[in-house]
Amino acid sequence: MVEKLTHDSEDADANGWLLLSRHLDDFLGVWPPARPIQLVPTLRRQQPGWDSTTRRFLGVFSPTDGTTLSVDPILAPLFKTLDTDDEPRASSQINPLQQPAEQQLVQAHHSTPRDTDTHLAYASATRSELSSVARLIEDVIGLGSGSCFIAYFRFAFKVPDLGSPGTWLPANDPNLPQWLKPFGGDVLVALDRHDRVLAGVGLKRHDRYVRELAVVTEPEARGRGLAKALVAQAAERVLQEGMLPTYLHAPNNTASARVAQATGFIDRGWRLIGLSQAGEALLDQRL
């Protein structure tokens, strides 16, 4: 757990931006990027993640900050084409590193558009930029079509109160389904009157700044709002523990998008890009 920037609810956004920045700086090696697309060779990509899987290439796009592409140093020469090192950002577009982090993040928050039309424009720009990066990875580096994935990257500073239908249980509880066990720690589940799991939320413990939420609802329990209520309940606990809840989903997963939007995880235009399992396998063949 990390110390909160402030305990006043009106400053929850500033605290959230600070946690996000610290997480991304640790997770990717550099945040914010110093130019529109910054390639960052880092040993972080050689270290196993929350699920013991090593991901040798990951990137995050922000409409206001740009893109950091985090790569295993051994692979850096393959990805050098992606770095816009000849396109330094204008000084007005960079958050000065000398500036206090709290001030940087509050300014970034206030510069983020709030109206629907502008959000749609941001989303369009995001798709265009990341699609270009994906094509470079697939074509220039030679990994081929389908080597990359792009996911919506969402986070919530406040969540609605949708009740508390879930119960926290240890992930190794023998009565829980197998898919919940890899999360470790406590997981949140909704049970029927026979103590069978109807839906559950696991927490991906990336670092001390964030918890990424993953939710699954059994087919027979869908349509009851359980996923939304559990996500809100789990996110509130994460916030109370001084961390930031995050949420990823595929662009075509409209059900996950609805759950996210209803629980405070609005689409701010942020995206995550990485290599698919097929892309990782092709990369192994290139080495």
C-alpha positions as CSV (number, residue, x, y, z in Angstrom):
1,M,0.0,0.0,0.0
2,V,1.2,3.5,-0.7
3,E,0.4,6.7,1.2
4,K,-2.4,8.7,-0.3
5,L,-1.6,12.1,-1.7
6,T,-4.6,13.6,0.2
7,H,-7.5,12.2,2.1
8,D,-10.1,14.7,0.7
9,S,-12.6,13.1,-1.7
10,E,-12.4,16.2,-3.9
11,D,-8.7,15.4,-4.6
12,A,-9.3,11.8,-5.5
13,D,-8.5,12.5,-9.1
14,A,-5.2,14.1,-8.3
15,N,-4.3,11.1,-6.1
16,G,-5.4,8.7,-8.9
17,W,-3.3,10.4,-11.5
18,L,-0.3,10.2,-9.2
19,L,-0.7,6.5,-8.6
20,L,-1.2,5.9,-12.3
21,S,2.0,7.7,-13.2
22,R,4.0,5.9,-10.6
23,H,2.6,2.5,-11.8
24,L,3.4,3.2,-15.4
25,D,6.9,4.5,-14.7
26,D,7.6,1.2,-12.8
27,F,5.7,-1.0,-15.2
28,L,7.1,0.4,-18.5
29,G,10.4,1.9,-17.4
30,V,9.5,5.5,-18.2
31,W,6.4,7.6,-17.8
32,P,5.5,10.1,-19.2
33,P,7.2,9.6,-22.5
34,A,9.5,12.5,-23.6
35,R,8.4,12.3,-27.2
36,P,5.3,11.2,-29.2
37,I,6.6,7.6,-29.3
38,Q,9.4,6.6,-26.9
39,L,11.1,3.2,-27.0
40,V,12.3,2.2,-23.6
41,P,14.7,-0.8,-23.3
42,T,14.2,-2.0,-19.8
43,L,15.0,-5.1,-17.7
44,R,11.4,-4.9,-16.4
45,R,10.4,-6.8,-19.6
46,Q,12.6,-9.7,-18.5
47,Q,10.8,-10.0,-15.1
48,P,7.7,-12.2,-14.6
49,G,4.4,-10.4,-14.2
50,W,1.6,-11.0,-11.7
51,D,0.9,-14.4,-13.4
52,S,4.6,-15.4,-13.7
53,T,4.5,-14.7,-17.5
54,T,7.2,-12.6,-19.1
55,R,6.0,-10.0,-21.6
56,R,8.9,-8.8,-23.6
57,F,7.0,-5.9,-25.3
58,L,4.3,-3.7,-23.9
59,G,3.2,-0.2,-24.6
60,V,0.7,2.4,-23.3
61,F,-0.9,5.2,-25.3
62,S,-2.3,8.3,-23.7
63,P,-4.0,11.0,-25.7
64,T,-2.3,13.7,-23.6
65,D,1.1,12.2,-23.0
66,G,2.0,10.1,-26.0
67,T,3.2,6.5,-26.1
68,T,5.8,4.6,-24.2
69,L,6.9,1.3,-25.8
70,S,8.6,-0.9,-23.2
71,V,10.9,-3.6,-24.6
72,D,13.4,-6.2,-23.5
73,P,16.8,-4.7,-24.1
74,I,17.9,-7.8,-26.1
75,L,15.1,-7.0,-28.6
76,A,15.6,-3.2,-28.7
77,P,17.4,-3.2,-32.1
78,L,14.4,-4.9,-33.7
79,F,12.0,-2.2,-32.4
80,K,14.3,0.8,-33.0
81,T,12.2,1.9,-36.0
82,L,9.3,2.7,-33.7
83,D,11.0,5.4,-31.7
84,T,10.3,8.9,-32.8
85,D,13.6,10.2,-31.6
86,D,13.7,12.7,-34.4
87,E,10.4,14.2,-33.4
88,P,11.0,15.9,-30.0
89,R,7.8,17.2,-28.5
90,A,7.4,21.0,-28.1
91,S,8.1,22.2,-24.6
92,S,4.4,23.1,-24.1
93,Q,3.6,19.4,-24.7
94,I,5.9,18.0,-22.1
95,N,5.3,17.7,-18.4
96,P,8.6,19.1,-17.0
97,L,10.3,16.5,-14.9
98,Q,11.3,19.2,-12.4
99,Q,7.6,19.9,-11.8
100,P,6.1,18.2,-8.7
101,A,4.3,15.1,-9.8
102,E,1.1,16.2,-8.2
103,Q,1.0,19.4,-10.2
104,Q,1.9,17.5,-13.5
105,L,-1.0,15.1,-12.9
106,V,-3.6,17.7,-11.9
107,Q,-2.7,19.7,-15.1
108,A,-3.0,16.6,-17.2
109,H,-6.4,15.8,-15.7
110,H,-7.7,19.3,-16.3
111,S,-6.5,19.2,-19.9
112,T,-8.3,16.0,-20.6
113,P,-11.5,16.6,-22.6
114,R,-14.8,15.8,-21.0
115,D,-17.5,16.3,-23.7
116,T,-18.6,13.3,-25.7
117,D,-17.6,14.7,-29.1
118,T,-14.0,15.4,-28.0
119,H,-13.7,12.0,-26.4
120,L,-14.7,10.4,-29.7
121,A,-12.1,12.4,-31.5
122,Y,-9.5,11.3,-29.0
123,A,-10.6,7.7,-29.5
124,S,-10.2,8.0,-33.2
125,A,-6.7,9.5,-32.9
126,T,-5.8,6.7,-30.5
127,R,-6.9,4.0,-33.0
128,S,-5.0,5.7,-35.8
129,E,-1.7,6.0,-33.8
130,L,-1.8,2.5,-32.3
131,S,-2.8,0.9,-35.6
132,S,0.3,2.5,-37.2
133,V,2.5,1.1,-34.4
134,A,0.9,-2.3,-34.8
135,R,1.5,-2.2,-38.6
136,L,5.2,-1.3,-38.0
137,I,5.6,-4.2,-35.6
138,E,3.9,-6.6,-37.9
139,D,5.4,-5.4,-41.2
140,V,8.7,-3.7,-40.6
141,I,9.8,-6.0,-37.9
142,G,8.3,-8.9,-39.8
143,L,6.1,-10.6,-37.3
144,G,3.1,-10.7,-39.6
145,S,-0.6,-9.9,-39.2
146,G,-2.2,-10.8,-35.9
147,S,1.1,-10.5,-33.9
148,C,-0.2,-7.6,-31.8
149,F,-3.1,-6.9,-29.6
150,I,-4.6,-3.5,-28.6
151,A,-6.7,-3.3,-25.5
152,Y,-8.8,-0.5,-23.9
153,F,-6.9,0.7,-20.8
154,R,-9.3,2.1,-18.2
155,F,-9.0,3.3,-14.6
156,A,-11.4,4.7,-12.0
157,F,-10.9,7.4,-9.4
158,K,-14.4,7.0,-7.9
159,V,-16.9,4.3,-8.3
160,P,-20.7,4.2,-7.8
161,D,-22.3,2.4,-4.9
162,L,-24.0,-0.6,-6.5
163,G,-24.4,-2.6,-3.3
164,S,-22.2,-5.4,-1.9
165,P,-23.4,-8.6,-3.4
166,G,-20.0,-10.3,-3.1
167,T,-18.0,-12.1,-0.5
168,W,-14.2,-12.0,-0.2
169,L,-12.7,-15.5,0.0
170,P,-9.1,-16.7,-0.4
171,A,-8.3,-17.7,-4.0
172,N,-7.2,-21.1,-2.8
173,D,-10.6,-22.0,-1.3
174,P,-11.3,-25.5,-2.6
175,N,-14.9,-24.6,-3.5
176,L,-13.9,-21.8,-5.9
177,P,-13.6,-22.4,-9.7
178,Q,-10.2,-23.0,-11.2
179,W,-10.1,-19.7,-13.1
180,L,-10.0,-17.7,-9.9
181,K,-7.0,-19.6,-8.3
182,P,-4.2,-17.9,-10.3
183,F,-5.0,-14.5,-8.8
184,G,-3.9,-15.4,-5.3
185,G,-4.8,-13.4,-2.3
186,D,-8.5,-12.7,-1.8
187,V,-11.1,-12.8,-4.6
188,L,-14.6,-11.4,-4.7
189,V,-17.5,-13.8,-5.5
190,A,-21.2,-13.8,-5.7
191,L,-22.7,-17.1,-4.4
192,D,-26.1,-18.7,-4.9
193,R,-28.0,-20.2,-2.0
194,H,-26.1,-23.4,-2.5
195,D,-22.8,-21.5,-2.3
196,R,-22.0,-22.0,-5.9
197,V,-20.1,-19.2,-7.6
198,L,-22.3,-17.1,-10.0
199,A,-19.7,-14.5,-10.7
200,G,-16.3,-13.5,-9.5
201,V,-13.6,-10.8,-9.6
202,G,-9.9,-11.5,-9.4
203,L,-7.2,-8.8,-8.7
204,K,-4.0,-8.8,-10.8
205,R,-1.4,-7.5,-8.4
206,H,1.1,-5.7,-10.7
207,D,2.7,-3.5,-8.1
208,R,2.0,-1.5,-5.0
209,Y,0.2,1.2,-7.0
210,V,-2.6,-0.5,-8.9
211,R,-4.8,-3.6,-8.9
212,E,-6.2,-4.7,-12.3
213,L,-9.7,-6.1,-12.1
214,A,-10.9,-9.2,-14.1
215,V,-14.5,-10.3,-13.9
216,V,-16.3,-13.4,-15.1
217,T,-20.0,-14.3,-14.8
218,E,-21.3,-17.8,-15.3
219,P,-23.7,-18.1,-18.3
220,E,-26.7,-18.8,-16.2
221,A,-26.2,-15.7,-14.0
222,R,-25.7,-13.2,-16.8
223,G,-28.1,-10.3,-17.2
224,R,-28.6,-9.7,-13.5
225,G,-26.0,-6.9,-13.1
226,L,-23.7,-9.1,-11.0
227,A,-20.6,-8.2,-12.9
228,K,-21.2,-4.4,-12.5
229,A,-21.9,-4.7,-8.8
230,L,-18.9,-6.9,-8.1
231,V,-16.5,-4.7,-10.1
232,A,-17.8,-1.6,-8.2
233,Q,-17.4,-3.4,-4.9
234,A,-13.9,-4.6,-5.7
235,A,-12.8,-1.3,-7.0
236,E,-14.0,0.5,-3.9
237,R,-11.9,-1.8,-1.8
238,V,-8.9,-1.1,-3.9
239,L,-9.4,2.6,-3.6
240,Q,-9.9,2.3,0.2
241,E,-6.6,0.5,0.4
242,G,-4.8,3.4,-1.3
243,M,-4.4,2.0,-4.7
244,L,-5.8,2.6,-8.2
245,P,-8.2,0.1,-9.8
246,T,-7.6,-0.5,-13.5
247,Y,-9.6,-2.5,-16.1
248,L,-8.5,-3.9,-19.5
249,H,-10.7,-5.3,-22.3
250,A,-10.6,-6.1,-26.0
251,P,-12.0,-3.5,-28.4
252,N,-14.7,-5.9,-29.5
253,N,-15.8,-7.0,-26.0
254,T,-18.9,-4.8,-25.7
255,A,-20.1,-6.6,-22.6
256,S,-16.9,-5.6,-20.7
257,A,-17.1,-2.1,-22.1
258,R,-20.6,-1.7,-20.6
259,V,-19.5,-3.0,-17.2
260,A,-16.6,-0.6,-17.2
261,Q,-18.6,2.4,-18.2
262,A,-21.2,1.7,-15.6
263,T,-18.7,1.4,-12.8
264,G,-16.6,4.5,-13.2
265,F,-14.0,3.1,-15.6
266,I,-14.7,5.6,-18.4
267,D,-13.0,5.6,-21.8
268,R,-10.4,8.3,-21.6
269,G,-8.8,7.2,-24.9
270,W,-5.9,5.3,-23.2
271,R,-4.9,2.0,-24.8
272,L,-2.4,-0.8,-24.2
273,I,-0.5,-2.6,-26.9
274,G,1.4,-5.8,-26.7
275,L,2.4,-9.0,-28.5
276,S,-0.2,-11.8,-28.8
277,Q,0.9,-15.4,-28.0
278,A,1.4,-15.9,-31.7
279,G,3.5,-12.8,-31.8
280,E,5.7,-13.9,-28.9
281,A,6.2,-17.3,-30.7
282,L,7.2,-15.6,-33.9
283,L,9.6,-13.4,-32.0
284,D,11.2,-16.5,-30.6
285,Q,11.8,-17.7,-34.1
286,R,13.5,-14.5,-35.1
287,L,16.0,-14.7,-32.3
